């Protein structure tokens, strides 16, 4: 079984998304649903970290980055075999991701 850790940037991105939904959109139930859905999906990586596809880019990457969708967000992560760890790198709204491409 793998250990799952959120990198600080991913943790902050998830917290920002939850706060935006809860406060700015005045939808606290939707915010908690997002947090629960992301955490539930991320915890499933403990048993099957290679279940989602590799994120392909035009550039060579040092690490094999994988991703999966949760509601309107994509979660990006890296599997570290040497430490049996799944690192959650980013939690981005799908529209944020499109702007970067």
SEFI-951561 format. One record per atom (N, C-alpha, C): residue in one letter; z negated, y negated, x. Coordinates in steps of 0.05 Angstrom, whole numbers, plus 5000, padded with zeros to 4 digits. Last residue first. Layout:
AZYX...
//
This chain:
X542844874948X545245024956X547744854957X538944564928X538944614957X541444754966X539644564874X540044314888X540244354918X537945074861X540745014859X541444754874X532345034866X533845204884X536845134884X531144714822X530544624850X532144774870X532445064781X534044824785X533544694812X528345444785X531145524790X532945284794X522745254822X524145244796X527045304802X519745674870X521445444864X522645474836X515545864915X515745894886X517145644876X515646204979X516345974961X516246064932X513246645005X514046405020X514446165002X508747135009X510146974989X510646705002X509047705047X508447415048X510047275027X506148315050X508248165036X507347875035X504648755103X504048515088X506548405074X504249125146X504149215118X503348985099X505148955196X502448905186X502049005157X510349115204X508449155225X505549115216X513248935158X512549225162X510349265182X513048445118X512348485146X511348775149X517548155075X515948395079X515548425109X517647535042X518347695065X516447925068X520147174983X518047305000X519347465023X520446744928X521646834953X519446944971X521446694860X519346744881X520846864905X523846224815X524446444833X522246454854X522846064745X522246034774X523246274790X522546114691X524545934702X524245894732X520346774694X520846554676X523046374687X521746964756X519546974737X519746724720X526247324799X525647114779X523147174763X525747444870X525847544842X525147314823X527847584938X527047404916X527147554889X527147615010X527747734984X526847544962X529347535075X528047415052X529047545027X528547755135X529947855112X528347745087X528547255186X527147455170X528947525146X532246925210X530447075227X529147305212X538846895186X536046845182X534447025200X545046565190X543346785200X540446705196X547846275131X546746255158X545146505165X549046325079X551346305097X550446305127X544746825050X545446555056X547946555074X541547235002X543747195021X544446905025X535747544993X536947284988X539047235010X535748214972X535548024994X536947774985X532548434910X534748404929X534148194951X526448844903X528248614896X530248564917X523349254924X524649294898X526549074891X520349284969X523249264973X524749284946X514949364955X515849104965X518849074968X511449684916X514349704920X515449434930X505949574917X506849844918X509849874924X505749014919X503849174936X504849464939X508748794880X510048824907X508248994925X505448704838X507048954838X508449004864X503648194849X501848424854X503348694854X507847894829X507347894858X505548134865X507347954774X509748054788X509248084818X502347714766X502747994758X505148114773X503247194783X501347354797X501747654791X507247024746X507847034775X505847214789X504247084698X506747234702X507447254731X500046714705X499447004701X501947174707X502846234709X501146324731X500546624729X505346224658X506946234683X505246334706X500846204625X502746434623X504446454647X498745714638X497245954646X499046204644X502845394617X502245384646X500745634654X502645514563X505045584578X504545584608X497645294553X498045574549X500545674564X498344734563X496644894580X497045194577X502444294558X502744574549X501044754566X503943764573X501843814553X502044094541X507243634613X508543734589X506543794567X503243454649X505543274642X506943364616X499443904647X498743614643X501143454633X501944414650X499544374635X499044084628X506544334682X506844434655X504344374638X504044124728X506143974715X506444064686X500544554742X499444294735X501544124720X504444954755X502444994733X501244734724X507044704798X508544774774X506644814750X502844654835X504144414825X505744474799X501645194844X499645024832X500944764820X506445354868X505645474843X503545304829X506345024914X508545004895X507845124868X501645204939X501844934929X504044904909X503345724952X500945684935X501045404923X507545614986X508045754961X505745714942X504845365028X506945225014X507445354987X501245775047X500245525035X502345375019X503346425026X503246215046X502445955033X499646934996X501246694990X501046515015X499947625009X498747365015X500747145008X498448294998X500048064989X498547814996X499048915032X497348695025X499248455018X501449555009X501749305024X499749095014X500050245017X500050005000X500049755018
//
